[in-house]
Amino acid sequence: MVLAFALSLELAVAPLTLPQALTEARARSVEVAVALARLEQDRGAFRSELSALLPHLDVGASVARNSTAAALDVVDARAGYTAAPLNDPAAPPGSLVLTPNRVDSLEVQPLVAASALGQLTVPVLDAPALVRTRAAGHRVDSDAAAARFTLEAAQVRVWQLMLAAQTAAALSAISGERLKEAREQQQAAEARFKAGELDRLGLTRAKGATAAADRGLRQAAANEIAARAAVAAALGRSFDLTLGPVPEPAPLEAAAAGLEPSASQRADLLAAREQLDSAELYTTAAALRFLPRADLNGQLVYGNVQNFAGANAYWWVQARLVWSLYDGGDRYGELHRRKGLAAEAGARLEQAEREAARQVVVARAQAAASTEALSSAQTEVKLARESLEAARAQFRVGALGYLELLDAQAARFSAEEALANERLRLSTARLDLALALGVARPLLDAQIGSAQPEGPTR
């Protein structure tokens, strides 16, 4: 029991790694759950449409209680007749009367009538149902593609949130270091002020720097909590989670230089294309409703009452051809509605293609700008550190004033904060570019360690 408690405690405080988070995004993301639910709905709709093309078998039974029973005498002509003289003075001489040799009693209304039947209906000609089934299949394929893109977007978002949380933690550490150094500088400034080596302006600046660093640390700590909370909310986890090291995405600007968004790469564009195909097929199905329909129908009936043929069981088969000539405008209305839905699906596809192209242009520009900005920030940090070391050396020999030293310290911390932010911007832009081009899945699978299942289609 102690070992189990220790193990559960270790699991509870174990840092969340990126592979774990990406795996959990599939099972815990609300957006993915909604997409999979929509996929399941349309899979059911596809099965319903398909059922119209398959034979239907129905069975039934009935029992009825009548107030009275009724029977009819039925002559069996096959048994023949017996002739006898007719004893009727009014009849012509030599008249005969024919008496049937067999008379059966046919019960036409029993006190209790029971019957059982089986009915088989086989569709022979139903063009609208066939086309609707194909249309429903395209909707399922659209939902499957949309679910894959939703999963990719959710996992990319989780990765970006974890990078933001890691950056927030780094900024919080920088703010803590800034506050620590500011307090040390304030103590040194107070000692020099008492010794008459520093004027009141320098002391005031030192105290102001400490107050600003304290305020910055509090804000950085709040930002760090908010960033972790965003990760926890995205995964449905407790808000007190801890994060492990989060790797940055690999550079892909050069490899993706000639790529453009297409339905073969972006699953959301494929989903929009499948939606258009589905809408066009539904329009065709609406037009085919003007054609006749044909089917075969047969029944087998068994009851406790014989029919006029003297049998308790009988069957029949019929072929039906139905051609609706006037339905009050229902087919015309459906056809116009489907045409409108197809036009809407086409417009949505064009809108999705335009948006995908815009996302690629923006992501490429941001990635290029962030790459240059990161290089500049790295140079700025290097120069700021060298400048601070030089300022400290000059201050020790009296060649530099105290205010200039404080400025050099502030410049160094500002440069380090800018470097951390530029790293985050570049990583975010690279992930945005991968998602926009439809090549995010290899990056995600490389972190998870195995390919994600795409899920069912139909």
RALINVEN-V635804 format. One line per field, one symbol per residue. ss: DSSP state (@ for helix, = for strand, . for the rest). A space follows every 50 residues. Layout:
BEGIN
ss=???
END
This chain:
BEGIN
ss=.@@@@@@@@@@@@..=.@@@@@@@@@@@.@@@@@@@@@@@@@@@@@@@@@ @....==========....======.@@@.=====..........===== ..=======..==============.@@@@@@@@@@@@@@@@@@@@@@@@ @@@@@@@@@@@@@@@@@@@@@@@@@@@@@@@@@@@@@@@@@@@@.....@ @@@@@@@@@@@@@@@@@@@@@@@@@@@@@@@@@@@.......=....... ................@@@@@@@@@@@@@@@@@@@@@@....======== ===.........==========.......@@@@@@@@@@@@@@@@@@@@@ @@@@@@@@@@@@@@@@@@@@@@@@@@@@@@@@@@@@@@@@@@@@@@.... .@@@@@@@@@@@@@@@@@@@@@@@@@@@@@@@@@@@@..@@@@@@@@@.. ........
END
